[in-house]
Structure formats: C-alpha cells, structure tokens
Amino acid sequence: MGTWMVFSTRVIAVLLLSLSYVAQAQSAAYVGLGLGSMTLNTGLEQTNVFHAYAKGGAKLNDYLAFEVRLGSSAGVDQPNFAVQVPSPRLEWCFSVLAKPMYAMSEELHVYALLGLSSLKTSYGNVAALKRTKTNVDLSYGLGADFLFNQHFSFAFEWVQYSRKQDALSLNTAAFKGLGVRGMNASMSYAF
C-alpha cells in the first residue's frame, strides 16, 4: 500500500474511534477558512506563495480540540522569459491536528498544533522535468484565537507542515519534497 493509502486508513480509523468520545463530550464543532503566506523551501532557496485552506474541527473541552485541514497554494509567477525558471509548488496539503489550548481571557485563547500532514509538492515547470512527491510528515505550530462572540473567531498562527527539503534531490528522480511552513489567518464559525 502507498504512503497516502496508509495515512488515509489511519486517519479514518482514528476519526471513527474518536466519534463516540466526541458525541459523549458534547463537543462544539466548528468550520473555517484560512489564508496566508506559505514558504516553500527547496534546500537552496525559499519561495513565498499564497495559500488557502478549509478547516473543520471539534472542541472537546476548554483545553483540547482536534482539527482537519485541506488546502493548496498558488503557483509562483514566472517572468515572461524564453527560458522558464523551475519553481516549487504545494499541490495540496491534508492535515490532522491536535490543538491543545489555554484561555488567556474570555476573548483570547493561545494554542499549539501537533499532528500529521500529507503533502504533495512539486518542483519544475516543464512536464517532462517536473518532479512531484507526496510525503507524510510531523506538523506543529503556535497560534492565537480571538473570539468575537459565541460563534465567530479569528486566528493567527505559524505552522511547520513539513521539513522534507533536500537540495541534492531537486532535479533527480529521487526528489524528496519541499519544506513547507506558513503564516496563516483564519475565520471560524462554531455551531
């Protein structure tokens, strides 16, 4: 079985096992959209791209939530030259994250993120020379949530999604992927 299939099977199993606990805990479900700047690291250079994602999660209690994210990034604008420069790209990212949090006040909660992300990254822009790789990596981050009212909140965070960069593998068949981190802002609605 491929890496993506193993990761997906484990994620589904964990989600199914946790459904009964979530139902018993009377958790508060939420959904949201996020935007930000993603830094793609090749090992030789870093490129900033626009990033967007959708998220959904459940707050189990005042100190712990679980969140699932699915996002992608825009490509890098290329100058209009005859020879195109290879560019890094995040095709998609799927993350399952634990979100331990602490309330600094009624309106401000700080949190950490810890979990796994599956990312498909690529390098190059000519189909014959484009290298792609799907990796599963440990993800972690820090953020702050500002609660406007019972339903709406705004968050700002830093997240390291992957550290798979390897400059030596960039233009080879053994491409190992890109390092990916982001500064995100998101808006959430709690049910």
Summary of the structure (lengths in Angstrom):
residues: 191
radius of gyration: 18.0
end to end distance: 37.4
largest distance: 61.4
contacts: 585
relative contact order: 0.20
helix: 13%
strand: 58%
